[in-house]
Amino acid sequence: MKKELSFFETVEKRRSVRSFSKKSIEKSKIQKILRTAWMSPSAMGMQNFKIFVVEEQKKKEKLVKATHDQEYVNSSLVLVFCTDPKRIKFMGNRGKQLFSVQDATIAASYSQLAATALGLSSVWVGHFNEKAVAEIIKTKLRPVVVLPIGYANEKPKAKKNQKMKDLIKKT
Ligand SMILES: Cc1cc2nc3c(=O)[nH]c(=O)nc-3n(C[C@H](O)[C@H](O)[C@H](O)COP(=O)(O)O)c2cc1C
């Protein structure tokens, strides 16, 4: 097995990939990705999210449709991150609505980085029909991120970021 990337190597290396090989992902790598998500920070440590692991072919094909025909959602492994605000009992709607979304998206972000560190690739998919995705994974929870993961079949083009100085302001 190739060596795992360091944190800063991982951050530089992580790019959205939209073409994956059919190669399946080792169980140990899936476990590491899920453990990384589980270790992520969350509001009051309440972990107001749930991760649905999708490996079944039929469900992945349905997820392609529910994500408006984003074909790469049919990758070896798809994780669906949902908010699960039942444990959060403070700050009213801010807790229920905002923190649960933040918890779920942080967990997704950690998962993307873990996948990269393990030599895998992914793409964050936010453009989807929430109701359709929830039905496919059989939940009443709100899906906020669909994350296809797999071995890359393409090399991403150079990144076109905004200038750092335009995004960071001293105040
Ligand atoms: C909130 C969010 C929603 C996104 N939704 C989609 C999507 O539906 N489909 C897609 O192909 N990429 C999606 N992306 C990926 C972005 O297009 C990508 O991160 C961006 O172009 C920067 O490229 P990079 O990830 O290679 O750095 C999304 C990313 C974020 C953070």
The ligand as an SDF file (V2000), in Angstrom:
LIG
                    3D

 31 33  0  0  0  0  0  0  0  0999 V2000
  -21.3410   23.2160   -1.3580 C   0  0  0  0  0  0  0  0  0  0  0  0
  -20.7250   22.5830   -2.5790 C   0  0  0  0  0  0  0  0  0  0  0  0
  -21.5690   22.0710   -3.5630 C   0  0  0  0  0  0  0  0  0  0  0  0
  -21.0070   21.4570   -4.6800 C   0  0  0  0  0  0  0  0  0  0  0  0
  -21.8450   20.8460   -5.5850 N   0  0  0  0  0  0  0  0  0  0  0  0
  -21.3190   20.2030   -6.6510 C   0  0  0  0  0  0  0  0  0  0  0  0
  -22.1500   19.4650   -7.5410 C   0  0  0  0  0  0  0  0  0  0  0  0
  -23.3570   19.3390   -7.3670 O   0  0  0  0  0  0  0  0  0  0  0  0
  -21.5530   18.8490   -8.5820 N   0  0  0  0  0  0  0  0  0  0  0  0
  -20.1990   18.9000   -8.8080 C   0  0  0  0  0  0  0  0  0  0  0  0
  -19.7380   18.3150   -9.7780 O   0  0  0  0  0  0  0  0  0  0  0  0
  -19.3840   19.5810   -7.9770 N   0  0  0  0  0  0  0  0  0  0  0  0
  -19.8920   20.2140   -6.9080 C   0  0  0  0  0  0  0  0  0  0  0  0
  -19.0720   20.8360   -6.0020 N   0  0  0  0  0  0  0  0  0  0  0  0
  -17.6080   20.7960   -6.1990 C   0  0  0  0  0  0  0  0  0  0  0  0
  -17.0700   22.1570   -6.6300 C   0  0  0  0  0  0  0  0  0  0  0  0
  -17.4560   22.4250   -7.9500 O   0  0  0  0  0  0  0  0  0  0  0  0
  -15.5300   22.1750   -6.4770 C   0  0  0  0  0  0  0  0  0  0  0  0
  -15.1890   21.9320   -5.1230 O   0  0  0  0  0  0  0  0  0  0  0  0
  -14.9490   23.5040   -6.9190 C   0  0  0  0  0  0  0  0  0  0  0  0
  -15.1170   23.6910   -8.2980 O   0  0  0  0  0  0  0  0  0  0  0  0
  -13.4660   23.6440   -6.5890 C   0  0  0  0  0  0  0  0  0  0  0  0
  -12.7180   22.5980   -7.1870 O   0  0  0  0  0  0  0  0  0  0  0  0
  -11.8430   21.6040   -6.3170 P   0  0  0  0  0  0  0  0  0  0  0  0
  -12.7750   20.8140   -5.4330 O   0  0  0  0  0  0  0  0  0  0  0  0
  -11.1410   20.7260   -7.3110 O   0  0  0  0  0  0  0  0  0  0  0  0
  -10.8870   22.4050   -5.4890 O   0  0  0  0  0  0  0  0  0  0  0  0
  -19.5970   21.4230   -4.8750 C   0  0  0  0  0  0  0  0  0  0  0  0
  -18.7700   21.9200   -3.8510 C   0  0  0  0  0  0  0  0  0  0  0  0
  -19.3240   22.4660   -2.7140 C   0  0  0  0  0  0  0  0  0  0  0  0
  -18.3990   22.9150   -1.6000 C   0  0  0  0  0  0  0  0  0  0  0  0
  1  2  1  0
  2  3  1  0
  2 30  2  0
  3  4  2  0
  4  5  1  0
  4 28  1  0
  5  6  2  0
  6  7  1  0
  6 13  1  0
  7  8  2  0
  7  9  1  0
  9 10  1  0
 10 11  2  0
 10 12  1  0
 12 13  2  0
 13 14  1  0
 14 15  1  0
 14 28  1  0
 15 16  1  0
 16 17  1  0
 16 18  1  0
 18 19  1  0
 18 20  1  0
 20 21  1  0
 20 22  1  0
 22 23  1  0
 23 24  1  0
 24 25  2  0
 24 26  1  0
 24 27  1  0
 28 29  2  0
 29 30  1  0
 30 31  1  0
M  END
$$$$
